[in-house]
């Protein structure tokens, strides 16, 4: 069983997905952050509405938890269309996709999450649906096989992926709009937390929201998750009002430090520094030392540490950089002990 981390950008339960649905902004006007994407998407959708056309097929890519699903629902709302949601791993047979496509109405949105994980046969089945709004369905087998050409209503495919590089060129080239979501600055996360708190009826000031935002690793999903934990702490330990000091106490109890690092992040850094003298060290060796899966370290731990500049990936392996020593209050090799001590 994989470790459940409070600062994981992935969904950690179905309950969390239900909770997040109540916090999603319904329109681009209420969407916080990703300003260039919001502006370009707003123009594209308005142009499609003016021409009474369906929106172009859209690919949303970037790290998990940044709002790809939210944007898909916003596109549907903006176009006044129904949205049908599925995922790449859930589509195993062409019949599964056939049933979805033939039930789509004019202008409807088909949202496929983790689209990079579509099986090859499903991906090929999608090509004529995306280009010509028709599919060729084969019935029977052998000498009795027949191909039935089935016309489809004009629809919009919105694909979401954390690994755009894993998409095949033929599939990628059939999208008209491409949007890369980036990590959010603290200021935007602060506004997201204030908006979520208002919806939840939580009393919090700007400084309290900023305290949570700094620990949210640039990810709205993590920001909302931390807000829930701090809200629980405030209800039990205080009068329900979230102050900066209370937020610090609540998240310290959860093991989340001032930069949003948890125990696994700190163990990763201290292992490179203490056991491997700061590196370089291969990720397989790190996984064995920490008793973690390689994919967990590569996909869930390293991206944020790379963003902070705490580690570097080199041909020889991972290396700890000076900011990591400073954060852990450790002295770099060749420097006097206590150099980074407060």
C-alpha positions, 0 to 999 in steps of 0.5 A, a space after each residue: 500500500 502506497 504512503 498517503 501524504 498530506 502534500 501529495 498533489 494527487 487525489 488521496 480519496 474519493 471523498 476529497 474529489 466530492 469536496 473539491 467539486 464544491 470549491 471549483 469556480 464555475 467560470 473563467 471570471 472566478 478562476 484564480 491564476 494561470 492568467 495567460 491561459 485564462 485570457 487565451 481560453 476566454 478568447 477561443 470560447 467567445 469566438 466559438 460561441 459567436 460562430 455558433 461552433 463547438 469549441 476546438 479540441 483542447 489538451 490541458 497538461 501539467 503537474 497534478 492538482 493545478 486545475 485541469 479538471 476544473 478548466 474542463 468543467 469551465 469550458 462546458 459551462 462557458 459553452 452551455 454544454 453537457 460534460 461527460 467524464 472518463 479516463 484513459 485507463 477506464 477505456 479498455 474496449 472500443 465498445 466502451 468509447 463507442 457508447 460514450 461517443 454516440 450518446 454525445 449531443 451537439 457541442 457536448 464536452 468529452 473529458 478524458 483524464 490521464 489521456 496519455 494512458 489510452 490503449 493504442 486501439 482506443 486511441 486509433 478509434 478516436 482519430 476519425 471521431 476527432 477529425 471527421 466526427 464519425 467512427 467505423 465500427 466493425 461487427 462480426 468476425 472473419 468472412 462475416 465482418 462488416 464495417 458500419 460507418 456511424 456519424 457523430 454529433 460535433 463534440 469537443 474532446 478535452 484531454 488532460 495529462 501530466 505527461 504530454 511527452 507520452 502522447 503519440 504525435 498523431 493524437 497530439 496533432 489532432 488537438 487545436 488548443 494546447 495549455 500548459 498549467 504551471 505551479 501557482 505563486 503564493 499570492 494566487 494560492 492565498 486568493 484561492 484559500 480565501 475564496 474556499 474559506 468563504 464558501 466553507 464559512 471559515 473565518 480566516 484573514 489574509 495573513 492566515 491564508 498566506 501562511 497556508 499558501 506558503 506550504 501548499 507547494 504551488 498547488 491549489 489541491 494541496 492548498 484546499 486540503 491543508 485548509 481543511 486540516 487547519 479548519 479542523 484544528 481551529 474548531 477543536 483548539 481555538 474558536 474556529 478562527 484561523 490566524 497565522 500562528 494557529 495555521 503554523 501550529 496545525 501544520 507543524 502537527 501534520 509534519 508540514 514545514 514552512 516550505 511545504 516539505 513533509 517527512 518524506 521530502 526531508 528524509 530524501 534530502 537528509 539521506 543524500 546529504 548524510 549517507 551519500 555525502 551530498 551526492 551524486 546518487 542514483 534514484 534506484 539507490 535512494 529508493 532502496 535506502 528509503 524503502 520507497 518506489 522509484 516512481 514515488 520519488 521521481 513523480 511525487 518528491 523530486 519535482 517540488 525539490 527541483 523547483 525549489 532548487 534543493 536538488 539537481 539531476 545529473 548524469 551521475 545521479 541526484 545531488 543536494 544543493 546549497 538551499 537544501 543544506 540551509 533549509 535542514 540547517 546542515 553545513 556543506 562539505 568543506 564548511 565549518 559546522 553551524 554555518 547555517 544555524 540560526 
